Amino acid sequence: MAKKMFIIIGIILMGFIAKDAFLYQIPRSSYADIIQLNWSIDISKNYDEIYSIDSGASFHGDGERYHIFQYKNSSDLLSSLNLMSGKNTDMESNVMEILNSLQIPAEYIPDFQRDYQYNATTATDSSRIFFIFVPDTKKLYIIEHIL
């Protein structure tokens, strides 16, 4: 009886180990890959992620997402995003509304007093993505509102 129990426990443990080994082999998508899939926008993958938060899991994948990427070399990024220069108070207001709903700490909110470049894209379902790049710091802020 004890031998049977030992064999059953061993088989269960081997199953868990095999599952973990299989899951470890699955490649993880970068957030740049997810942006490409969702928005058909390519961004350079040569970044360090500084901050990331979302509004939580939902059945339809809707909600808000916020990421900050630090780049060492921003030349690839600038050509792929088609960024515009100058202040855009409507965009700033929309971004702040999303960031306030996510309760972002002040140190992770873009400083709109600095010079920045931006791009805002709206999907057919009215979902929106905002890219804000601050050249002085080489930080890219990505704000998504998905419906």
OpenMM code with the backbone's topology and positions (N, CA, C; nanometers):
from openmm import Vec3, app, unit

residues = "MET ALA LYS LYS MET PHE ILE ILE ILE GLY ILE ILE LEU MET GLY PHE ILE ALA LYS ASP ALA PHE LEU TYR GLN ILE PRO ARG SER SER TYR ALA ASP ILE ILE GLN LEU ASN TRP SER ILE ASP ILE SER LYS ASN TYR ASP GLU ILE TYR SER ILE ASP SER GLY ALA SER PHE HIS GLY ASP GLY GLU ARG TYR HIS ILE PHE GLN TYR LYS ASN SER SER ASP LEU LEU SER SER LEU ASN LEU MET SER GLY LYS ASN THR ASP MET GLU SER ASN VAL MET GLU ILE LEU ASN SER LEU GLN ILE PRO ALA GLU TYR ILE PRO ASP PHE GLN ARG ASP TYR GLN TYR ASN ALA THR THR ALA THR ASP SER SER ARG ILE PHE PHE ILE PHE VAL PRO ASP THR LYS LYS LEU TYR ILE ILE GLU HIS ILE LEU".split()
positions = [
    Vec3(0.0821, -0.1194, 0.0000),
    Vec3(0.0000, 0.0000, 0.0000),
    Vec3(0.0870, 0.1263, 0.0000),
    Vec3(0.1886, 0.1286, 0.0837),
    Vec3(0.2780, 0.2444, 0.0919),
    Vec3(0.3556, 0.2599, -0.0385),
    Vec3(0.3912, 0.1460, -0.0989),
    Vec3(0.4654, 0.1509, -0.2244),
    Vec3(0.3790, 0.2117, -0.3358),
    Vec3(0.2500, 0.1753, -0.3396),
    Vec3(0.1577, 0.2303, -0.4381),
    Vec3(0.1432, 0.3820, -0.4211),
    Vec3(0.1307, 0.4250, -0.2983),
    Vec3(0.1170, 0.5674, -0.2682),
    Vec3(0.2428, 0.6426, -0.3106),
    Vec3(0.3585, 0.5847, -0.2860),
    Vec3(0.4859, 0.6456, -0.3233),
    Vec3(0.4943, 0.6609, -0.4755),
    Vec3(0.4501, 0.5608, -0.5500),
    Vec3(0.4517, 0.5654, -0.6966),
    Vec3(0.3561, 0.6731, -0.7477),
    Vec3(0.2371, 0.6818, -0.6896),
    Vec3(0.1387, 0.7824, -0.7314),
    Vec3(0.1921, 0.9232, -0.7069),
    Vec3(0.2497, 0.9467, -0.5907),
    Vec3(0.3065, 1.0781, -0.5588),
    Vec3(0.4214, 1.1098, -0.6551),
    Vec3(0.5040, 1.0111, -0.6861),
    Vec3(0.6145, 1.0306, -0.7805),
    Vec3(0.5646, 1.0688, -0.9187),
    Vec3(0.4593, 1.0035, -0.9654),
    Vec3(0.4024, 1.0344, -1.0969),
    Vec3(0.3458, 1.1765, -1.0986),
    Vec3(0.2777, 1.2140, -0.9925),
    Vec3(0.2221, 1.3500, -0.9842),
    Vec3(0.3338, 1.4533, -0.9854),
    Vec3(0.4393, 1.4303, -0.9087),
    Vec3(0.5527, 1.5230, -0.9055),
    Vec3(0.6198, 1.5336, -1.0416),
    Vec3(0.6354, 1.4212, -1.1102),
    Vec3(0.6959, 1.4237, -1.2433),
    Vec3(0.6079, 1.5023, -1.3408),
    Vec3(0.4768, 1.4922, -1.3251),
    Vec3(0.3849, 1.5693, -1.4089),
    Vec3(0.4036, 1.7195, -1.3890),
    Vec3(0.4156, 1.7614, -1.2626),
    Vec3(0.4389, 1.9038, -1.2339),
    Vec3(0.5722, 1.9506, -1.2910),
    Vec3(0.6744, 1.8701, -1.2770),
    Vec3(0.8066, 1.9058, -1.3294),
    Vec3(0.8021, 1.9167, -1.4818),
    Vec3(0.7354, 1.8228, -1.5476),
    Vec3(0.7243, 1.8264, -1.6939),
    Vec3(0.6467, 1.9501, -1.7393),
    Vec3(0.5387, 1.9832, -1.6691),
    Vec3(0.4598, 2.1025, -1.7024),
    Vec3(0.5449, 2.2281, -1.6896),
    Vec3(0.6176, 2.2411, -1.5798),
    Vec3(0.7031, 2.3584, -1.5589),
    Vec3(0.8127, 2.3673, -1.6650),
    Vec3(0.8714, 2.2546, -1.7005),
    Vec3(0.9761, 2.2541, -1.8035),
    Vec3(0.9179, 2.2972, -1.9379),
    Vec3(0.7974, 2.2515, -1.9698),
    Vec3(0.7321, 2.2905, -2.0948),
    Vec3(0.7023, 2.4398, -2.0967),
    Vec3(0.6456, 2.4920, -1.9891),
    Vec3(0.6125, 2.6343, -1.9831),
    Vec3(0.7366, 2.7216, -1.9883),
    Vec3(0.8466, 2.6743, -1.9345),
    Vec3(0.9713, 2.7505, -1.9364),
    Vec3(1.0229, 2.7662, -2.0793),
    Vec3(0.9927, 2.6693, -2.1657),
    Vec3(1.0410, 2.6715, -2.3034),
    Vec3(0.9612, 2.7656, -2.3933),
    Vec3(0.8400, 2.8054, -2.3509),
    Vec3(0.7576, 2.8936, -2.4328),
    Vec3(0.8188, 3.0330, -2.4308),
    Vec3(0.8482, 3.0892, -2.5470),
    Vec3(0.9086, 3.2232, -2.5487),
    Vec3(0.8106, 3.3280, -2.4967),
    Vec3(0.8616, 3.4211, -2.4206),
    Vec3(0.7805, 3.5294, -2.3659),
    Vec3(0.7796, 3.6451, -2.4657),
    Vec3(0.6620, 3.7002, -2.4878),
    Vec3(0.6502, 3.8147, -2.5773),
    Vec3(0.6916, 3.9405, -2.5033),
    Vec3(0.7640, 4.0253, -2.5717),
    Vec3(0.7962, 4.1546, -2.5134),
    Vec3(0.6750, 4.2454, -2.5323),
    Vec3(0.6714, 4.3525, -2.4578),
    Vec3(0.5612, 4.4466, -2.4735),
    Vec3(0.5640, 4.5101, -2.6130),
    Vec3(0.6830, 4.5251, -2.6699),
    Vec3(0.6942, 4.5758, -2.8072),
    Vec3(0.6225, 4.4816, -2.9043),
    Vec3(0.6309, 4.3503, -2.8806),
    Vec3(0.5598, 4.2533, -2.9648),
    Vec3(0.4086, 4.2695, -2.9502),
    Vec3(0.3641, 4.2928, -2.8284),
    Vec3(0.2205, 4.3090, -2.8027),
    Vec3(0.1679, 4.4349, -2.8716),
    Vec3(0.2451, 4.5431, -2.8665),
    Vec3(0.2047, 4.6662, -2.9358),
    Vec3(0.1960, 4.6407, -3.0859),
    Vec3(0.2909, 4.5656, -3.1390),
    Vec3(0.2888, 4.5351, -3.2819),
    Vec3(0.1639, 4.4534, -3.3170),
    Vec3(0.1304, 4.3551, -3.2349),
    Vec3(0.0129, 4.2718, -3.2610),
    Vec3(-0.1171, 4.3505, -3.2489),
    Vec3(-0.1281, 4.4329, -3.1443),
    Vec3(-0.2531, 4.5048, -3.1189),
    Vec3(-0.2718, 4.6281, -3.2064),
    Vec3(-0.1624, 4.6959, -3.2384),
    Vec3(-0.1722, 4.8261, -3.3039),
    Vec3(-0.1000, 4.8330, -3.4389),
    Vec3(-0.0288, 4.7291, -3.4768),
    Vec3(0.0523, 4.7284, -3.6000),
    Vec3(0.1539, 4.8423, -3.6005),
    Vec3(0.2108, 4.8683, -3.4830),
    Vec3(0.3133, 4.9713, -3.4668),
    Vec3(0.4391, 4.9027, -3.4161),
    Vec3(0.5489, 4.9213, -3.4877),
    Vec3(0.6768, 4.8627, -3.4466),
    Vec3(0.7558, 4.9645, -3.3657),
    Vec3(0.8013, 4.9219, -3.2480),
    Vec3(0.8928, 5.0057, -3.1709),
    Vec3(1.0189, 4.9254, -3.1423),
    Vec3(1.1267, 4.9957, -3.1249),
    Vec3(1.2549, 4.9317, -3.0968),
    Vec3(1.2464, 4.8531, -2.9662),
    Vec3(1.3049, 4.7343, -2.9659),
    Vec3(1.3048, 4.6491, -2.8466),
    Vec3(1.4274, 4.6716, -2.7591),
    Vec3(1.5085, 4.7694, -2.7921),
    Vec3(1.6307, 4.7968, -2.7154),
    Vec3(1.6019, 4.8937, -2.6021),
    Vec3(1.5196, 4.8505, -2.5086),
    Vec3(1.4810, 4.9365, -2.3972),
    Vec3(1.4926, 4.8618, -2.2651),
    Vec3(1.4959, 4.9397, -2.1581),
    Vec3(1.4809, 4.8863, -2.0232),
    Vec3(1.3462, 4.9347, -1.9735),
    Vec3(1.2659, 4.8424, -1.9218),
    Vec3(1.1356, 4.8822, -1.8698),
    Vec3(1.1529, 4.9400, -1.7300),
    Vec3(1.1075, 5.0626, -1.7112),
    Vec3(1.1203, 5.1310, -1.5828),
    Vec3(0.9969, 5.1109, -1.4968),
    Vec3(0.8805, 5.1109, -1.5611),
    Vec3(0.7549, 5.1047, -1.4855),
    Vec3(0.6488, 5.0411, -1.5732),
    Vec3(0.5601, 4.9655, -1.5101),
    Vec3(0.4521, 4.9001, -1.5833),
    Vec3(0.3349, 4.8769, -1.4892),
    Vec3(0.2160, 4.9089, -1.5356),
    Vec3(0.0950, 4.8828, -1.4577),
    Vec3(-0.0217, 4.8717, -1.5546),
    Vec3(-0.1241, 4.7976, -1.5137),
    Vec3(-0.2467, 4.7945, -1.5920),
    Vec3(-0.3647, 4.7925, -1.4968),
    Vec3(-0.4832, 4.8051, -1.5525),
    Vec3(-0.6038, 4.8126, -1.4705),
    Vec3(-0.6523, 4.6757, -1.4244),
    Vec3(-0.5823, 4.5715, -1.4601),
    Vec3(-0.6185, 4.4373, -1.4158),
    Vec3(-0.6800, 4.3555, -1.5277),
    Vec3(-0.6925, 4.2278, -1.5003),
    Vec3(-0.7459, 4.1350, -1.6000),
    Vec3(-0.8935, 4.1627, -1.6246),
    Vec3(-0.9333, 4.1464, -1.7499),
    Vec3(-1.0740, 4.1583, -1.7851),
    Vec3(-1.1053, 4.0536, -1.8914),
    Vec3(-1.2306, 4.0171, -1.8997),
    Vec3(-1.2723, 3.9113, -1.9909),
    Vec3(-1.2428, 3.9467, -2.1363),
    Vec3(-1.2637, 4.0719, -2.1727),
    Vec3(-1.2458, 4.1142, -2.3118),
    Vec3(-1.1091, 4.1756, -2.3393),
    Vec3(-1.0243, 4.1873, -2.2386),
    Vec3(-0.8927, 4.2468, -2.2577),
    Vec3(-0.8953, 4.3982, -2.2590),
    Vec3(-1.0083, 4.4565, -2.2183),
    Vec3(-1.0175, 4.6022, -2.2169),
    Vec3(-0.9574, 4.6580, -2.0883),
    Vec3(-0.9367, 4.7880, -2.0867),
    Vec3(-0.8809, 4.8537, -1.9693),
    Vec3(-0.7674, 4.9460, -2.0076),
    Vec3(-0.6900, 4.9840, -1.9075),
    Vec3(-0.5782, 5.0753, -1.9287),
    Vec3(-0.4464, 5.0047, -1.9023),
    Vec3(-0.3454, 5.0434, -1.9772),
    Vec3(-0.2083, 4.9935, -1.9574),
    Vec3(-0.1137, 5.1117, -1.9652),
    Vec3(-0.0081, 5.1042, -1.8847),
    Vec3(0.0892, 5.2133, -1.8823),
    Vec3(0.2281, 5.1550, -1.8661),
    Vec3(0.3189, 5.1987, -1.9521),
    Vec3(0.4574, 5.1518, -1.9484),
    Vec3(0.5512, 5.2696, -1.9687),
    Vec3(0.6674, 5.2604, -1.9039),
    Vec3(0.7742, 5.3572, -1.9278),
    Vec3(0.8976, 5.2787, -1.9683),
    Vec3(0.9532, 5.3139, -2.0841),
    Vec3(1.0746, 5.2503, -2.1346),
    Vec3(1.1875, 5.3519, -2.1365),
    Vec3(1.3050, 5.3061, -2.0982),
    Vec3(1.4264, 5.3878, -2.1049),
    Vec3(1.5092, 5.3372, -2.2219),
    Vec3(1.5445, 5.4276, -2.3122),
    Vec3(1.6261, 5.3925, -2.4280),
    Vec3(1.7659, 5.4500, -2.4133),
    Vec3(1.8640, 5.3763, -2.4637),
    Vec3(2.0005, 5.4292, -2.4722),
    Vec3(2.0191, 5.5018, -2.6049),
    Vec3(1.9659, 5.4407, -2.7110),
    Vec3(1.9737, 5.4989, -2.8449),
    Vec3(1.8307, 5.5139, -2.8965),
    Vec3(1.7904, 5.6338, -2.9208),
    Vec3(1.6513, 5.6577, -2.9583),
    Vec3(1.6300, 5.6769, -3.1082),
    Vec3(1.7331, 5.6653, -3.1891),
    Vec3(1.7185, 5.6938, -3.3324),
    Vec3(1.6215, 5.5972, -3.4014),
    Vec3(1.6275, 5.4675, -3.3696),
    Vec3(1.5342, 5.3709, -3.4296),
    Vec3(1.3909, 5.4014, -3.3876),
    Vec3(1.3759, 5.4366, -3.2643),
    Vec3(1.2441, 5.4647, -3.2089),
    Vec3(1.1792, 5.5839, -3.2785),
    Vec3(1.2553, 5.6883, -3.2987),
    Vec3(1.2005, 5.8110, -3.3564),
    Vec3(1.1498, 5.7899, -3.4981),
    Vec3(1.2181, 5.7091, -3.5759),
    Vec3(1.1746, 5.6868, -3.7139),
    Vec3(1.0512, 5.5973, -3.7211),
    Vec3(1.0352, 5.5059, -3.6274),
    Vec3(0.9237, 5.4113, -3.6351),
    Vec3(0.7925, 5.4680, -3.5815),
    Vec3(0.7987, 5.5678, -3.4942),
    Vec3(0.6761, 5.6168, -3.4310),
    Vec3(0.6143, 5.7391, -3.4975),
    Vec3(0.6868, 5.8047, -3.5868),
    Vec3(0.6318, 5.9224, -3.6542),
    Vec3(0.5807, 6.0246, -3.5519),
    Vec3(0.6683, 6.0619, -3.4599),
    Vec3(0.6326, 6.1508, -3.3495),
    Vec3(0.6211, 6.2957, -3.3951),
    Vec3(0.5315, 6.3684, -3.3291),
    Vec3(0.5126, 6.5109, -3.3556),
    Vec3(0.5719, 6.5907, -3.2403),
    Vec3(0.6182, 6.7104, -3.2702),
    Vec3(0.6746, 6.7980, -3.1672),
    Vec3(0.5723, 6.9029, -3.1269),
    Vec3(0.5954, 6.9641, -3.0121),
    Vec3(0.5081, 7.0706, -2.9642),
    Vec3(0.4127, 7.0209, -2.8579),
    Vec3(0.3532, 7.1144, -2.7889),
    Vec3(0.2585, 7.0819, -2.6821),
    Vec3(0.1225, 7.0464, -2.7416),
    Vec3(0.0540, 6.9531, -2.6765),
    Vec3(-0.0810, 6.9160, -2.7161),
    Vec3(-0.1619, 6.9010, -2.5878),
    Vec3(-0.2336, 7.0055, -2.5503),
    Vec3(-0.3044, 7.0047, -2.4217),
    Vec3(-0.4198, 6.9045, -2.4191),
    Vec3(-0.4844, 6.8798, -2.5331),
    Vec3(-0.5906, 6.7783, -2.5365),
    Vec3(-0.5332, 6.6403, -2.5074),
    Vec3(-0.4216, 6.6093, -2.5702),
    Vec3(-0.3564, 6.4805, -2.5467),
    Vec3(-0.3126, 6.4702, -2.4010),
    Vec3(-0.2522, 6.5758, -2.3481),
    Vec3(-0.2081, 6.5760, -2.2086),
    Vec3(-0.3255, 6.5479, -2.1150),
    Vec3(-0.4384, 6.6103, -2.1413),
    Vec3(-0.5579, 6.5911, -2.0590),
    Vec3(-0.6077, 6.4467, -2.0656),
    Vec3(-0.6125, 6.3894, -2.1865),
    Vec3(-0.6551, 6.2493, -2.2021),
    Vec3(-0.5610, 6.1543, -2.1292),
    Vec3(-0.4318, 6.1788, -2.1412),
    Vec3(-0.3320, 6.0941, -2.0753),
    Vec3(-0.3468, 6.1037, -1.9238),
    Vec3(-0.3603, 6.2249, -1.8723),
    Vec3(-0.3708, 6.2424, -1.7275),
    Vec3(-0.4968, 6.1767, -1.6716),
    Vec3(-0.6043, 6.1769, -1.7479),
    Vec3(-0.7269, 6.1099, -1.7044),
    Vec3(-0.7022, 5.9594, -1.6866),
    Vec3(-0.6326, 5.8997, -1.7806),
    Vec3(-0.6006, 5.7565, -1.7719),
    Vec3(-0.5050, 5.7298, -1.6565),
    Vec3(-0.3998, 5.8111, -1.6444),
    Vec3(-0.3008, 5.7896, -1.5384),
    Vec3(-0.3620, 5.8097, -1.4004),
    Vec3(-0.4535, 5.9049, -1.3869),
    Vec3(-0.5215, 5.9243, -1.2585),
    Vec3(-0.6078, 5.8040, -1.2231),
    Vec3(-0.6721, 5.7437, -1.3231),
    Vec3(-0.7547, 5.6252, -1.2955),
    Vec3(-0.6690, 5.5070, -1.2507),
    Vec3(-0.5437, 5.5031, -1.2965),
    Vec3(-0.4509, 5.3965, -1.2561),
    Vec3(-0.3764, 5.4300, -1.1264),
    Vec3(-0.3966, 5.5500, -1.0748),
    Vec3(-0.3319, 5.5962, -0.9511),
    Vec3(-0.1793, 5.5842, -0.9594),
    Vec3(-0.1241, 5.6450, -1.0621),
    Vec3(0.0205, 5.6414, -1.0861),
    Vec3(0.0909, 5.7355, -0.9888),
    Vec3(0.1981, 5.6899, -0.9225),
    Vec3(0.2766, 5.7801, -0.8366),
    Vec3(0.3351, 5.8955, -0.9188),
    Vec3(0.3484, 6.0105, -0.8556),
    Vec3(0.3912, 6.1332, -0.9243),
    Vec3(0.5233, 6.1166, -0.9982),
    Vec3(0.6165, 6.0389, -0.9429),
    Vec3(0.7480, 6.0261, -1.0073),
    Vec3(0.7428, 5.9494, -1.1395),
    Vec3(0.6312, 5.8827, -1.1682),
    Vec3(0.6179, 5.8074, -1.2931),
    Vec3(0.5248, 5.8747, -1.3944),
    Vec3(0.4845, 5.9952, -1.3665),
    Vec3(0.3979, 6.0696, -1.4582),
    Vec3(0.4857, 6.1571, -1.5481),
    Vec3(0.4566, 6.1611, -1.6782),
    Vec3(0.5378, 6.2454, -1.7672),
    Vec3(0.5334, 6.3920, -1.7231),
    Vec3(0.6471, 6.4576, -1.7327),
    Vec3(0.6562, 6.5999, -1.7002),
    Vec3(0.6259, 6.6788, -1.8273),
    Vec3(0.5037, 6.7284, -1.8372),
    Vec3(0.4622, 6.7996, -1.9576),
    Vec3(0.5213, 6.9404, -1.9660),
    Vec3(0.5982, 6.9809, -1.8658),
    Vec3(0.6689, 7.1093, -1.8729),
    Vec3(0.7945, 7.0964, -1.9590),
    Vec3(0.8450, 6.9748, -1.9718),
    Vec3(0.9629, 6.9497, -2.0565),
    Vec3(0.9193, 6.9402, -2.2023),
    Vec3(1.0165, 6.9550, -2.2904),
    Vec3(0.9888, 6.9320, -2.4323),
    Vec3(0.9631, 6.7831, -2.4530),
    Vec3(0.8626, 6.7523, -2.5304),
    Vec3(0.8315, 6.6127, -2.5596),
    Vec3(0.7833, 6.6005, -2.7033),
    Vec3(0.7849, 6.4772, -2.7502),
    Vec3(0.7300, 6.4426, -2.8806),
    Vec3(0.6219, 6.3389, -2.8551),
    Vec3(0.5224, 6.3337, -2.9406),
    Vec3(0.4096, 6.2459, -2.9118),
    Vec3(0.3471, 6.1911, -3.0399),
    Vec3(0.2677, 6.0879, -3.0186),
    Vec3(0.1837, 6.0320, -3.1231),
    Vec3(0.0633, 5.9720, -3.0528),
    Vec3(-0.0533, 5.9946, -3.1072),
    Vec3(-0.1763, 5.9362, -3.0544),
    Vec3(-0.2468, 5.8655, -3.1691),
    Vec3(-0.2865, 5.7424, -3.1449),
    Vec3(-0.3534, 5.6625, -3.2471),
    Vec3(-0.4851, 5.6116, -3.1907),
    Vec3(-0.5894, 5.6190, -3.2715),
    Vec3(-0.7207, 5.5691, -3.2321),
    Vec3(-0.7586, 5.4536, -3.3242),
    Vec3(-0.8012, 5.3422, -3.2645),
    Vec3(-0.8427, 5.2243, -3.3411),
    Vec3(-0.9893, 5.2386, -3.3832),
    Vec3(-1.0353, 5.1480, -3.4667),
    Vec3(-1.1735, 5.1533, -3.5154),
    Vec3(-1.2750, 5.1361, -3.4029),
    Vec3(-1.2371, 5.0682, -3.2945),
    Vec3(-1.3283, 5.0507, -3.1811),
    Vec3(-1.3161, 5.1641, -3.0789),
    Vec3(-1.2457, 5.2706, -3.1146),
    Vec3(-1.2208, 5.3891, -3.0305),
    Vec3(-1.1185, 5.3657, -2.9200),
    Vec3(-1.0508, 5.2515, -2.9205),
    Vec3(-0.9376, 5.2331, -2.8294),
    Vec3(-0.8294, 5.3319, -2.8705),
    Vec3(-0.7487, 5.3749, -2.7718),
    Vec3(-0.6454, 5.4737, -2.8026),
    Vec3(-0.5127, 5.4320, -2.7425),
    Vec3(-0.4059, 5.4704, -2.8120),
    Vec3(-0.2707, 5.4532, -2.7588),
    Vec3(-0.1972, 5.5861, -2.7766),
    Vec3(-0.1247, 5.6233, -2.6721),
    Vec3(-0.0467, 5.7468, -2.6732),
    Vec3(0.0993, 5.7115, -2.6515),
    Vec3(0.1855, 5.7699, -2.7329),
    Vec3(0.3298, 5.7587, -2.7145),
    Vec3(0.3814, 5.8981, -2.6821),
    Vec3(0.4534, 5.9098, -2.5720),
    Vec3(0.5150, 6.0375, -2.5347),
    Vec3(0.6629, 6.0107, -2.5140),
    Vec3(0.7450, 6.0781, -2.5915),
    Vec3(0.8894, 6.0603, -2.5815),
    Vec3(0.9524, 6.1907, -2.5347),
    Vec3(1.0331, 6.1815, -2.4281),
    Vec3(1.1049, 6.2976, -2.3751),
    Vec3(1.2511, 6.2821, -2.4165),
    Vec3(1.2967, 6.3607, -2.5145),
    Vec3(1.4333, 6.3447, -2.5662),
    Vec3(1.5426, 6.3636, -2.4609),
    Vec3(1.5225, 6.4578, -2.3674),
    Vec3(1.6245, 6.4831, -2.2645),
    Vec3(1.6558, 6.3590, -2.1818),
    Vec3(1.5527, 6.2824, -2.1500),
    Vec3(1.5698, 6.1649, -2.0638),
    Vec3(1.5730, 6.0344, -2.1421),
    Vec3(1.5361, 6.0406, -2.2710),
    Vec3(1.5242, 5.9226, -2.3579),
    Vec3(1.4239, 5.8215, -2.3012),
    Vec3(1.3177, 5.8739, -2.2400),
    Vec3(1.2109, 5.7893, -2.1870),
    Vec3(1.0909, 5.7941, -2.2806),
    Vec3(1.0349, 5.6756, -2.3038),
    Vec3(0.9130, 5.6637, -2.3824),
    Vec3(0.8008, 5.6208, -2.2883),
    Vec3(0.6951, 5.6995, -2.2836),
    Vec3(0.5771, 5.6690, -2.2033),
    Vec3(0.4705, 5.6166, -2.2984),
    Vec3(0.4146, 5.5007, -2.2665),
    Vec3(0.3120, 5.4403, -2.3519),
    Vec3(0.1863, 5.4236, -2.2684),
    Vec3(0.0788, 5.4855, -2.3143),
    Vec3(-0.0472, 5.4834, -2.2414),
    Vec3(-0.1525, 5.4253, -2.3343),
    Vec3(-0.2185, 5.3184, -2.2902),
    Vec3(-0.3226, 5.2557, -2.3714),
    Vec3(-0.4559, 5.2611, -2.2990),
    Vec3(-0.5592, 5.2911, -2.3736),
    Vec3(-0.6970, 5.2842, -2.3253),
    Vec3(-0.7704, 5.1933, -2.4233),
    Vec3(-0.7959, 5.0705, -2.3814),
    Vec3(-0.8515, 4.9694, -2.4716),
    Vec3(-0.9977, 4.9456, -2.4371),
    Vec3(-1.0826, 4.9562, -2.5383),
    Vec3(-1.2271, 4.9359, -2.5202),
    Vec3(-1.2703, 4.7996, -2.5681),
] * unit.nanometer
topology = app.Topology()
chain = topology.addChain("A")
for resn in residues:
    res = topology.addResidue(resn, chain)
    for name in ("N", "CA", "C"):
        topology.addAtom(name, app.Element.getBySymbol(name[0]), res)
